[in-house]
């Protein structure tokens, strides 16, 4: 069973991102292309460190969304980090274009709504669940990852009335590692990121600032 020791967390650095964040892995896209598909102000693109990425997002924080995001290449994948954000995991207008023709694995922590694990392929969620309740899955093929989930300690047959899931975020990252093939020791703090500000003026199809994460999930039938 996969479990991160307290002194060596999965993907070191994620634990410093705070109460809300989304760490996503996008296959075969460059950081530039991943950010463009996410929808950023391209003139704001610049190279930043992990610490600068976290600081800049905090300085420009929006209503429950990241004010600054970063992307870094690791092997065949690009890591996209939203400090203070959650859009890649649940917002159709974000994950649809980013995952078009490829796949996205997203791990989202949200202490004021719910955490999310999402496996998205070519614009559509294949497997989606709250890591605290892995038995309640949705998506086009919710059983696609049951073997890997079980190996990561996210029991797909979890009994809601039984013991809770321990270390759900660490186990979610372990599952992400199994899917992507990226080692758990990949240190997010040591990567060099391309950072940028997301568009400030959402289109009519995008989430208004008054919507909560729960509103978005309900609208997509994920809650």
N, C-alpha and C positions, 0 to 999 in steps of 0.2 A: 504494500500500500504506500502511495506517495505521500510524504509529509515533510514540510520544510522545517528543519530545526530552528529553534528560536534565534540562534546566532548566525544562521545562514539562510535568509529568506529567499524565496524564488525571485528571479530577476531583480537582484539587489537595486534599490532605489525606489521601487514602487511604493514602499511603506512610508516614504516621506511625502507623498502626494496629498495626504490629508483625507478629509471625510468624503470628498466627491472627486472622482477621477474616472477616466476611461483610457485603458491601454489596449490598442488594437494592433493586429498583425495583418498586413495586406501582402498577398503573394504577387511577385513579379511586376510590381509597379515601383518606379523610382520615387524618392521622397517628393520631388517636384510635382510629378503627376498625381501622387496621392493627395497632396495639398490642393492642387488645382481642382481635382474632382470633389474634394471636401467643400470647396467654395471659400477661397481666401482672397484677400486683397493682395494681388501678386506683387504690387510695388512695395509691400511690407516684408517680403521674403528676405531673410538674412540668416547667417550661420550663428547658432547660439549653443551654449553649453546646457546641460540638464538643469543646473542651478538657475541660469538666466531664463530658461523656459518657464520654470516654476514661478520665478519672481515676476516675469512680465505678464503671465496669466493672472496672478493675484492682483497686480497693479491695474489691470484692465478688465477685471471680472464683470460679467454680465449677470442677468437674472438667471441663476441656476445653469449657466453655460460658460464654457471656457472663453476667455477674452483673447487668448493666444494659444496656439497649438504648435507642436513640433513633430517632425518626421525624420527618421534615421534609417539607413540601410543596414540590414544584418543578414548576410547570406542571400537567400532567395526572397527574403521578406523585407518589408518596410514597417518599422514600428512607428505608430502614430500615437502621440500622447496628448490627451486633453486634461490638463490640470484644472480641476473645478468643473469639468464638463462630462457629458454622457451621450452626446449626439450619435456617435458611430454605432452604439449598441442598440438604439431604439428609433432613431429618426429616419423615416423612409427617404426623405429628400437628401440625406447625407449618405447612408449606407448603400442606397441603390446605385448612384453613380460611382461611388468608390469601388464597389464590388463587381461592377459590370465587367463580364468576361474574365473574372478571377474570383478569389475567395477572401473573406475577412473573418478573423477570429477576434472577438472583442470581450474584454473583461472590464466590467464597470462596477465601481463601488459608489453607492449613494446612501449615506446614512439617514437621509430625510425622506426617502421613498423606498426603493428596493434595489438590491444588487442585481446584476445581470451578467449572464454568460450567453454569447451569441455566436453562432456559426452561420455565416451568410455566404451564399454562392450566387453569383450572377444576378445580384439585385434582390434576392429573396431569402428570408431567414429559413434555414434548413432545420436547425435546432436552436431553441431559445428557452432559457429557464433562469429562475432565481437560484443561485447556488445553495441557499438555505433550504430550498424545497425542490431538489432535483427530480422528484417524482412527478412534478407538475410541469411538463414540457409542452411546448408548442412548436410550430414550424411545419414545413412540408414533409419532413421525414424525422419526427422527433426521436425515433429510436436509433438513428444512424450512429450515434456515439456511445451507446450504452456500455459496450465493453471497455472503452477507454475511460468512461465516467467511473465505472466500478473500480478500475485500476487506480484512478486518482483519488478515490475515497469519496466520490460524489455518487452515492448509491442511487441508481435509477429506480429502485424499488423502495426507497426510503419511506418509513412509516412516520407520518407527521405526528403521531401520538407517542412515538418512541424517542430515544435520545436524539438530540439535534446534531447537525453537521458541524464538526469542529474544524477550525481553520478554513472556512469556505473560500476565502479569497486566494489563499496559498494553493488550495486544491484546484481552484479555477485556473490559476497560472500553470499548475502542473499539467492540467488537461490541455491548455493552450500549447505548452511545450511539446506534448505528445503529438498533437496535430501538426504543428509547424516543423518539428524536428530541431527547434532551437534549444540549446542547453539551458537548464535552469540557472546556471551560473552567469548567464549573459547579464552584465552590469549596465543597467540603464543610465547610471550616472556617468559612465565613461564614454558614452556614444556622443558623436558630434551631430547636432540636429540642424535641420533647416526649419526655421520658425517663421510664422506668419500670423496675421490677424484674420479671423473669419470675417466674412462680409457683415457689415453693420446693419444693412437694410434688408431684412428677409423678404423674399417674394411672397405673394399671397398664399402660396402652397406651404410655406414654411411655418414653423411653430411661432405663435405670437409670444411675447414676453410674459403674458398672463397665464399661459398654460404651464402646468406642472408636468413632471415626468409621468405621474400617474395618468394624467389626461392623454398624453401621447400614447402610452401603453394601451389604454382602454380603446382609443380610436383605432388601433391596429389589431384589436382582438387578442392582445398579449397579456391582458390583465382581467 
